[in-house]
């Protein structure tokens, strides 16, 4: 079997330059690029990204959602997508669900297949998702980043030059420690607009109506004040949010008048006002 020819350094350089131009061209057609950080996993970053995308997608507003968590892509499950992503003429065609254009590696690789890739391969995949996707003209692109402050996060922020970063945290101290790191990373990378969202902020007992602060209280708001960034709002715990994520029905679509849905919409409106 003939071996595949290795690219020369000059060919590799030209390939990278072409890819960079593709990404710049794609990003130039997107008015507002918003990256969603979390210092650690399990704080509801993807849940916020999904519901925020749909909260922003009002009539006349075009929104895209990029699942950039290469090793743990969950967006398709949360929005109810089960078909594979199609390609046309060398470009990735986003799925469209309820007016939001969606791209995720989970819709490209076989179901359940692990992504056992080293950093350079993950960065290459991100470049392809950014530059080879047929996003078209968008008012907002929400980018769901991997948790932490690793290579992929650095690559995406450098490639997309986002107008805003959102850091998701819970009120408990162990989460705030990592959220502080993520916020400081966003600052060091020169992002001018940074906001903090406090997720899992209290739980209203369905039987007695008493609010229970399972993870503490106002930690995200206090962190925003400490670091001199915006506090965008808090989202309470609601079982319906978890159910919607499992069944592919984002809560802002399934129950738009629910308290938690109004919380997502309030955060979306603040983002609109900041970026307008």
N, C-alpha and C positions, 0 to 999 in steps of 0.2 A: 504494500500500500504506500502510495507516495505521501511523503510528509508535507504538511502545510508549510509554505514558505514563511519564514520569519520576516517581519517588517524591519527595514533599515531604520536607523535613528532619524534620518531625514523624513522618511515616510510616516513614522510615528509622530513627529513634530507637526507635519502637515495635517494629519488626522486629528490631532488635538486642537489645532488652530481652527479647523473646520467645525469641530464640535463646539468649541467656545463661541464661534460666530452663530451657530444654530441656537444655542442657549440665549445669547444676547438678543437675537431676533425674536425668539419666542417670548422672552420676558418683557421686551419693549412693547408688546401688544397687550400687556396686562397692567391695568392702571394701579392697582394696589396689591402688593404681595405681603402676606401676613404669615409669619412662621410661629408655630406653637411649640414651645419648649416644655420640658419637665426635667427637673434635676434627677428624678428617680421614676421607676415604673410604678404602676398601680394607683396613680393619683387621678386618673380620668382624663388624660390628655386627649386620647382619640375620641372619647365621648364628647368632649367639648368641641373638638375640631369638626366633627360630623354635625352636631346640632347648631354650631355657629354658622357653618356653611349654609344650612337650610334657613336659619333665621335671617341671614343676609340676602337670601335669594327671593326678594320681593319682585313683583312684576316690574319689568324694565331694568332689573339688575342682573347681570350675568356673573355667575360664580363657578369657580373650579375648585376641586378638592384633590390634592395630591397626597397619597399615602406614601410617605418617604421613610417609613420604618421598615427597612429592607428585610431584617431578620424576623420581624413579628408583625406582618401586615394584617390588620384586622378590619379595615374600613369596609371592604365588600360585605363581610358578615353583618356589620352594623347598619348597612343601608339596604340589605336584601339583594345583593348582586350575586348571581351564580353562574353566569355565562362568561366565557373567556373573552379577553380583550382582542379586538381585531386590528390588523395592520393593513394599510393601503399605501402603495407606492413608497414604501420605506418609512412610513410614519405610523405612530400609535394613535388609534382612534379612541378617544375617551368614551366610556359608558356615559349615558345621560339618564339621571333618575330624578324625577320631580324638579327639573330645571337646573340641576347641578351636574357639571361635567366631572367625572371621577376617573382617576387612574391609580392603580395599585399593582404591585408585583404579584399579589395574591391572585389576581385575575389573569396572570400570564403563565405562572408556573403551575404544575399539576397540584391538585388539592392535597394538602397534608405534607407536601414535599418540604424538607428542611432546607434552609438557605445556609449552607456551610461554606461561606466565602470569607476570604481575608479582606482587609481594609481596601486595597486597591480595586478589587472586583466590585465591592459594594459601592465605592465611589464612581466607578465606571457605569454601574447600573443606574445610579442617581443622575448622572450626566445624560444618559439616554432617555430617562423618564422626563427630564426637564427639556432637553433640546429636540427630541424626536416625537414629542406628543403634539397632536394637532389641537392645541388649546384654543386658537383663534383669539378674537378680542374678548377680554374679560374685564369686569369692574373689580373683582376680587379673586385672588387665588389663595386659598387656605392650605398651608403646607404642614402636615402632621409629621413632626420630626421624631427621630428615635429618642428614647430617654437618655439622659446623661449629657455629657459635653465632649463626645468623641469625634472621630474623623468625619463621619457622615454629616453631623451637625455643622462642622466647620465648612465642609464642601458646599453644602446647600446654601448657607448664609453668604459665602463668597460668590457663588454662582448667581444667586437671585437678587442680591442687594435689596432686601425687604424694607418696606416702609415702616413695618411694625413687628415687634416680637411680643408674644403673650406667654407668660410663665404660669403654669398651672401648679398649684400646691394644695395640700390639705392643711387644716389649721394646726396639726400637731408638730412639735418641735423637730422630730426626725425628718419630716418632709420639708420643713422650712430651711433646714441646714442645706439641703440639696438645691432648693429653689433659690437660695441666696447665691450659690455657685452659678446656677444657670443665668440669673439676672446679671451678675458681674461679668459673665462671659459675653452676654449680649452687649453690655456697655463697652467692653474692651474691643468688640468687633465694630463699634461705631454706629450701632443702631440708635437712631435719634428718638424713636417712640417705643417705650417698653411699658407693658401693663401686666399686672398680676391678677389672676383669678383665683379665688379661694373656693375650691370644690369640696364636696362632702361636708358642707358647713351647717351642721345641725340636722336633726331628724325629728320630724313631727310624728308623735305616736298616733297611729290610725285609730286607736281605741279611746284614748283619753284626751288627745289634742295637745299634750304637753310637749314642748320643744326640748330635745335631749342633745346636748353638745358632746357627741361621741368622741370627737377628735380634738376637743378644745374649742376656743372661741376667738375670733378676730385675729388669728395669727397671720394670715395673708395680708390683711389690711395694715397691721402693724409693721410687717416687713416692707410693704410698699412705702410707708412713711419713713422708715429707717433708711431705705436706699434711694429715696427721692424719685420714685417712679410712680406711674398712675396705678390706682386701685380700680379695677374695672367692675368688680362686683363679686358676689358669692352665690354659689349654687348649693341648695340643700340636698341631702340624700333623699331619693325617692325610688321606691322599688320599681315603679313603672319605667324609669330610665334604664335600669338593668334589664328588664324584660324586653323593652324596645330594642336594646342593643343585641340581645340574643335572637330576636325574631326578625331583625332587619327593618324595624319601624322606629325611626328617630322620634323622640318624644315631642319635638316641636311640630311634627306633622301629625302624629297620632292623637295628641291632646294639646292643641295650641293654646288653650285657655288655662291649663294647669299652672300652678304656682312656679314649678321648676321650668316650664317652657317660657313663662314670662321673664324668668331670670336670664335665660339664654338670650331672649330677644332684647332685654335691656342692655346686656353686654354688647350685643351686635350693634345697637343704636349708638352706644358710646364710641365704638370703633368707627362707625360711619362719621360721627361728628369730629373725631380726632383727625381722620384722614381726608375729610372733605376740603 
